[in-house]
Amino acid sequence: MPPPIVTLEHVGKTFRGGVTALRDLSFAVHEGEFVSLLGPSGCGKSTALRILAGLTEASAGRIAWPAAPPVRAHDFDIGFVFQEPTLMPWASVARNVALPLRLRNLPRAEVEERVGAALAAVGLGDFARSYPRQLSGGMKMRVSIARALVTRPRLLLLDEPFAALDEITRFKLNDDLLALQAEAGLTVVFVTHSVFESVYLSNRILVMAARPGRIAAEIGVPAPYPRDEAFRTSPEYGALCREASAALRRAIEESGA
């Protein structure tokens, strides 16, 4: 297995007021992996993702980045996709995608080239001048993914990005995400509460229990990529979904939820 991009070692997170979201959370993410954090609402999945992104600090434990620089989350090439697209309604699609590059003060020509490539990668090359109000929910999420990709990250973090979408759109974006991962050589950590989505997308599923959040089970998904409808309807997929569902049910029972 390739070396880890990042390792969480006995990480804990306690918020003001005494609520413990995570305790003794340990796992590694390896180069080129697609790892899903699967668990019920309130188990700390999003908190773990935000700690990886450097958006919040751990209360205990250690987040180990590569031994050579960069050594902190904000020094590392990370893209983050939130549950909601969080687009600026007054700005065009192109300007929304360009935002992280403009914050880095990159030359205009480079910004335009990279924005065009990112929009083409998510199938929105013809919508650069459109505004968020003119887009469907699935298209808005594509813009959000393009904004994360435009920085050319090594690690892409996604926090339940497709949860609010209809099933047909969700299936299509699952396929598109796997295609993007393969094309760009991304390492992905994906938060979801969907057993079916986690099995379809992942190399490895980390099932989380809550109160406090921790890893309750790890499930490998050995099916090769690319994956398509044939995998989604295969006995192997069904068996893995049953295994993940049983692990999730045990984790929920352990949590008393």
C-alpha positions as CSV (number, residue, x, y, z in Angstrom):
1,M,0.0,0.0,0.0
2,P,1.3,3.5,-0.8
3,P,2.5,5.7,2.1
4,P,-0.2,7.6,4.1
5,I,-0.9,11.2,3.1
6,V,-2.2,11.8,6.6
7,T,-2.7,9.9,9.8
8,L,-5.0,10.6,12.7
9,E,-3.6,9.3,16.0
10,H,-5.9,9.0,19.0
11,V,-7.7,12.2,18.0
12,G,-10.4,13.6,20.3
13,K,-12.6,16.7,20.1
14,T,-14.6,18.2,22.9
15,F,-16.6,21.4,22.3
16,R,-17.4,24.2,24.7
17,G,-20.1,23.0,27.0
18,G,-18.5,19.6,27.4
19,V,-19.9,17.8,24.4
20,T,-17.4,15.2,23.2
21,A,-17.7,14.6,19.5
22,L,-14.7,12.4,19.0
23,R,-12.5,10.2,21.2
24,D,-9.5,8.1,20.4
25,L,-10.1,8.3,16.6
26,S,-7.3,6.7,14.7
27,F,-6.9,6.0,11.0
28,A,-4.6,6.6,8.0
29,V,-5.4,7.8,4.5
30,H,-3.1,6.5,1.8
31,E,-2.1,8.0,-1.5
32,G,-4.8,7.4,-4.2
33,E,-7.4,5.9,-1.8
34,F,-11.1,6.6,-1.7
35,V,-12.0,6.3,1.9
36,S,-15.6,6.8,3.2
37,L,-16.6,7.7,6.7
38,L,-19.9,6.0,7.2
39,G,-22.1,6.6,10.2
40,P,-25.4,8.0,11.6
41,S,-26.0,11.8,12.0
42,G,-24.2,13.1,15.1
43,C,-21.3,10.5,15.1
44,G,-18.6,13.1,14.4
45,K,-18.0,12.4,10.7
46,S,-18.1,16.1,9.7
47,T,-16.0,17.0,12.7
48,A,-13.3,14.6,11.7
49,L,-13.3,16.0,8.2
50,R,-13.0,19.5,9.5
51,I,-10.0,18.5,11.6
52,L,-8.4,17.0,8.6
53,A,-9.0,20.2,6.7
54,G,-7.5,22.3,9.5
55,L,-10.9,24.1,9.9
56,T,-11.1,23.1,13.5
57,E,-8.5,21.9,16.0
58,A,-8.4,18.6,17.8
59,S,-8.7,18.6,21.6
60,A,-6.5,15.6,21.9
61,G,-4.3,13.4,19.8
62,R,-2.2,14.2,16.8
63,I,-2.7,14.7,13.0
64,A,0.5,13.5,11.3
65,W,1.2,14.9,7.8
66,P,4.3,13.8,5.8
67,A,7.6,14.0,7.7
68,A,8.9,16.5,5.2
69,P,7.2,19.8,4.7
70,P,4.3,20.5,4.4
71,V,3.5,19.4,7.9
72,R,0.2,21.1,8.7
73,A,-3.2,21.0,7.1
74,H,-3.1,24.6,5.8
75,D,0.3,23.9,4.2
76,F,-1.1,20.9,2.3
77,D,-3.0,20.9,-1.0
78,I,-6.6,20.2,0.2
79,G,-9.9,20.7,-1.5
80,F,-13.1,20.8,0.6
81,V,-16.7,20.3,-0.6
82,F,-19.3,21.2,1.9
83,Q,-22.8,19.7,2.3
84,E,-24.3,22.8,0.6
85,P,-22.7,24.4,-2.5
86,T,-22.1,27.7,-0.6
87,L,-21.9,29.7,-3.9
88,M,-21.9,33.5,-4.0
89,P,-25.3,34.3,-5.7
90,W,-24.1,37.6,-7.1
91,A,-21.1,36.0,-8.9
92,S,-21.0,34.0,-12.1
93,V,-20.1,30.3,-12.1
94,A,-16.6,31.2,-13.4
95,R,-16.0,33.8,-10.6
96,N,-17.2,31.3,-8.0
97,V,-14.8,28.7,-9.1
98,A,-12.0,31.3,-9.4
99,L,-12.3,32.5,-5.8
100,P,-9.6,30.3,-4.2
101,L,-7.2,31.2,-7.0
102,R,-7.9,34.9,-6.7
103,L,-7.3,34.7,-2.9
104,R,-3.8,33.4,-3.9
105,N,-3.2,36.3,-6.2
106,L,-2.5,34.1,-9.2
107,P,-2.1,35.8,-12.6
108,R,-5.3,36.4,-14.5
109,A,-4.3,34.2,-17.5
110,E,-3.6,31.3,-15.2
111,V,-6.8,31.7,-13.3
112,E,-8.8,31.7,-16.5
113,E,-7.0,28.6,-17.8
114,R,-7.5,26.6,-14.6
115,V,-11.1,27.7,-14.1
116,G,-11.9,26.6,-17.7
117,A,-10.3,23.2,-17.1
118,A,-12.1,22.7,-13.8
119,L,-15.5,23.5,-15.3
120,A,-14.8,21.2,-18.3
121,A,-13.9,18.4,-15.9
122,V,-17.3,18.6,-14.2
123,G,-19.2,19.0,-17.4
124,L,-20.0,22.7,-17.0
125,G,-17.8,24.3,-19.6
126,D,-20.8,26.0,-21.3
127,F,-22.0,27.5,-18.0
128,A,-19.1,29.8,-17.0
129,R,-21.2,33.0,-17.4
130,S,-24.3,31.6,-15.7
131,Y,-25.3,32.4,-12.2
132,P,-26.2,30.1,-9.3
133,R,-29.9,30.9,-9.5
134,Q,-30.0,29.5,-13.1
135,L,-28.6,26.1,-12.1
136,S,-30.2,22.9,-10.7
137,G,-29.1,21.5,-7.4
138,G,-26.9,19.0,-9.1
139,M,-25.2,21.6,-11.2
140,K,-24.6,23.8,-8.2
141,M,-22.8,20.9,-6.5
142,R,-20.7,20.4,-9.7
143,V,-19.7,24.1,-9.4
144,S,-18.7,23.4,-5.8
145,I,-16.6,20.4,-6.8
146,A,-15.0,22.5,-9.6
147,R,-14.1,25.1,-7.0
148,A,-12.4,22.5,-4.9
149,L,-10.6,21.0,-7.9
150,V,-9.3,24.3,-9.3
151,T,-6.5,24.4,-6.8
152,R,-5.3,21.0,-8.0
153,P,-5.4,19.4,-4.5
154,R,-3.7,16.2,-3.6
155,L,-6.4,15.5,-1.0
156,L,-10.1,16.0,-1.7
157,L,-12.5,16.1,1.3
158,L,-16.3,15.9,0.7
159,D,-18.9,16.3,3.4
160,E,-22.1,14.5,2.3
161,P,-22.2,16.5,-0.9
162,F,-25.0,14.6,-2.6
163,A,-27.3,14.0,0.4
164,A,-29.9,16.5,-0.7
165,L,-30.1,15.4,-4.4
166,D,-32.5,13.0,-6.0
167,E,-31.3,9.4,-6.6
168,I,-30.8,9.7,-10.4
169,T,-28.6,12.8,-10.0
170,R,-26.8,11.3,-7.1
171,F,-25.9,8.2,-9.1
172,K,-24.6,10.3,-12.0
173,L,-22.5,12.4,-9.7
174,N,-21.1,9.3,-8.0
175,D,-19.9,8.1,-11.4
176,D,-18.5,11.6,-12.3
177,L,-16.6,11.8,-9.0
178,L,-15.0,8.4,-9.6
179,A,-14.0,9.5,-13.1
180,L,-12.5,12.7,-11.7
181,Q,-10.6,10.8,-9.1
182,A,-9.1,8.5,-11.7
183,E,-8.2,11.3,-14.1
184,A,-6.6,13.6,-11.5
185,G,-5.1,10.9,-9.3
186,L,-6.9,12.3,-6.3
187,T,-6.9,10.9,-2.7
188,V,-10.5,11.3,-1.4
189,V,-12.1,11.2,2.0
190,F,-15.9,11.1,1.7
191,V,-18.5,11.5,4.5
192,T,-21.8,9.8,4.0
193,H,-24.6,8.1,5.9
194,S,-25.5,6.0,2.8
195,V,-24.4,2.4,2.9
196,F,-25.0,2.0,-0.8
197,E,-23.0,5.1,-1.7
198,S,-20.1,4.2,0.5
199,V,-19.8,0.7,-1.1
200,Y,-20.1,2.0,-4.6
201,L,-17.4,4.7,-4.2
202,S,-14.8,3.4,-1.8
203,N,-11.7,1.3,-1.5
204,R,-12.3,1.3,2.2
205,I,-15.2,2.2,4.5
206,L,-14.6,3.3,8.1
207,V,-17.9,2.8,10.0
208,M,-18.2,5.2,12.9
209,A,-20.1,4.9,16.2
210,A,-21.2,7.9,18.1
211,R,-21.2,9.3,21.7
212,P,-18.3,9.8,21.3
213,G,-17.3,9.3,17.7
214,R,-14.9,6.5,17.0
215,I,-14.1,3.9,14.4
216,A,-16.3,0.8,15.0
217,A,-15.4,-1.2,11.9
218,E,-13.3,-1.2,8.8
219,I,-14.6,-2.7,5.5
220,G,-12.5,-3.2,2.4
221,V,-14.1,-3.0,-1.0
222,P,-11.9,-5.1,-3.3
223,A,-14.0,-4.5,-6.5
224,P,-11.8,-2.9,-9.3
225,Y,-12.3,0.4,-10.9
226,P,-13.9,1.7,-13.0
227,R,-17.3,0.9,-11.5
228,D,-20.6,1.1,-13.2
229,E,-24.2,-0.2,-13.2
230,A,-22.9,-3.8,-13.6
231,F,-21.2,-3.5,-10.2
232,R,-24.2,-1.8,-8.7
233,T,-26.4,-4.7,-9.6
234,S,-23.8,-7.5,-8.9
235,P,-24.0,-10.1,-6.1
236,E,-20.7,-8.8,-4.8
237,Y,-22.1,-5.3,-4.4
238,G,-25.2,-6.7,-2.6
239,A,-23.0,-8.7,-0.2
240,L,-20.8,-5.7,0.6
241,C,-23.9,-3.6,1.3
242,R,-25.2,-6.2,3.7
243,E,-21.8,-6.3,5.5
244,A,-21.6,-2.5,5.7
245,S,-25.3,-2.3,6.8
246,A,-24.7,-4.9,9.6
247,A,-21.6,-3.0,10.8
248,L,-23.5,0.3,10.8
249,R,-26.4,-1.3,12.8
250,R,-23.9,-2.7,15.4
251,A,-22.3,0.7,15.6
252,I,-25.6,2.4,16.2
253,E,-26.5,-0.2,18.9
254,E,-23.2,0.4,20.6
255,S,-23.9,4.1,20.7
256,G,-27.4,3.6,22.2
257,A,-28.8,5.7,19.4
